[in-house]
Amino acid sequence: MKTSRYILIALLLVGLVGALAVVAAPRAAALQTNAATPTAEAAAQAGSAVAAAPANVQDLQAALENVYEQVSPSVVSIRIRALAPQQFGGFGMDPNAANPQYAVGLGSGFVWDDQGHIVTNNHVVDRAESLTVIFSDGMSLPAEVVGRDPESDLAVIKIDPAGLDLKPVTVGDSTAVRVGQFALAIGNPFGLDTTMTFGIVSALGRTLPASGNTAASAARYTIPDIIQTDAPVNPGNSGGVLLDLQGHLIGVPTAIESSTQSSAGVGFAVPSVIVQKVVPELIEKGSFVHPYLGISGTTLTSEVAAAMDLPASQRGVLVADVTSNGPADKAGLRGSAKQMEIDGQQVPIGGDIITAVDGQPVRDFEDMTTYLARAGRVGQEITLTVLRDGKEMTIPVTLAARPSAQQTASDQSRKQATAPAWLGVNGTTLTPDLAQAMDLGAQQQGALILNVVNGSPADEAGLRGGFRVLNLNGDRLPIGGDVIVAVDGKDLPSMDELVTLVAGKQPGDTLKLTILRDGKQSEVTVTLGERPAQR
């Protein structure tokens, strides 16, 4: 049975029934604390950052009761009123809809400080026209958004604190969390306020796609260092708290893996180490700027290591591509210029292999992204230890500000709109969920054609768009069309790469497209035309 990852905001749509779904899928640095927020430092003076296990069942029950009594007044329900997406030709919102429909959403949040700041998930509030915060005693207050960070799926909203006895959550140290440790979630699943569930930390170092990713975005950023738990979390838990047995915040529940849009024992939470880094910036500046290295890469496997004449036990991050004029490019890092076939897939080889950052070993791609998320700052110089042609060297790199996924998509859209050449397709990057829905391998990359413009170069070449509808992220996407996997013999990783390639061509130029149609590979040659005048 196929499973999908779902964000945890419960929706009640006025005149429209649906659910929002997000397509899914560690180790360094000290925790910085917010002076206005109680932290685990004070608690650490009295004991370990990880709570000791109770001696017996009675002690465990007493500990659970104590945590609930201590923390539940700090957890709030957030009621969201937002414009519901109007399907416009199957591709999004109709800005000219005469009778707009509204959705009422229910999420969770928690008190950050005594100034009225409430922390929640970005996906809870990103479309909100109005927000209401409801406390466990039933008191409700209007709120406004102070800051949002789609790349960590965190947001801060604010209520008027006058006359309120606010009880901020105590923030713990997620870097001290261990697999097997007890974990408690408090939130508002299905609108059931201040519900507590109990389980363990199931895994550490997972990744989730950032909610700033869009189907049109070339940049596929992820949230690293994610905590996995089997403490039941459900729609409505988004933005609540994941706690240890001392009642300290170790994560913010954000998504679940499920085939039923409800708990299947696989929940994911943004770790407190990221919360502590991002939230103060959202309060002060309204946004958070993430550090950026400017590479795409992958974990080095034994097969690739052997192909590069390295020991099969060698670990690290293989640099596949280096972003032009980015920090890594300026520092002289090298991407992979060759490819080899492994299990029927073309994989890059030959690039630099990053084995350490600032002396911290890097065993896989998640190690590197976790280090940057925990310790990296814009403008900071880091030192990469790399293997190049089998020889070890160190390369200093100055981190820059990460371009947002929205900015990247906007830039690419402008390029497409002004491109001198024209292909005549609408499409999106093939994601694992889209690939599985089309019975392709989850690792398959390419650009999925959603529709083909009548009379366009693509139409004349016989390219095909989608013919059946899949509900994804609140949009209805036509799938089943051709998947472009290579252009002129070079692998195509995304729709935006196709847009860039076409933008660099002139009318009359030809492209040799390698496509997947009904699971079978073939080649199609397209002669690009001139984009029709806009009317």
Buried (B, 14 or more C-beta within 10 A) or exposed (E): EEBBBBBBBBBEBEEBEEBBBBBBBBBBBEBEBBEEBBBBBEBBEEEEBBBEEBEEEEEBEEBBEEBBEBBBBBBBBBBBBBBBBBBEEBBBBEEEEEEEEBBBBBBBBBBBBBEBBBBBBBBBBBBBEEBBBBBBEEEEBEBEBBBBBBBBBBBBBBBEBEEBEBBBBBBBBBBBBEEEBBBBBBBBBEBEBBBBBBBBBBEBBBBBBBBBBBBBBBBBBBBBBBBBBBBBBBBBBBBBBBBBBBBBBBBBBBBBBBEEBBBBBBBBBBBBBBBBBBBBBBBEEEBBBBBBBBBBBBBBBEBBBEBBEBEEEBBBBBBBBBBEEBBBBBBBBBBBEEBBEEEEEBBBBBBBBBBBBBEBBBBBBBBBBBBBBBBBEBEEEBEBBBBBEEEEEEBEBEBBEBBBBBEBBBBBEEBBEEBBBBBBBBBBBBBBBBBBBBEBEEEBBBBBBBBBBEEBBBBEBEBBBBEEBBEBBBBBBBBBBBBBBBBEEEBBBBBBBBBBBBBEBEBEBEBEBBBBBEEEEEEBEBEBBEBEEEE
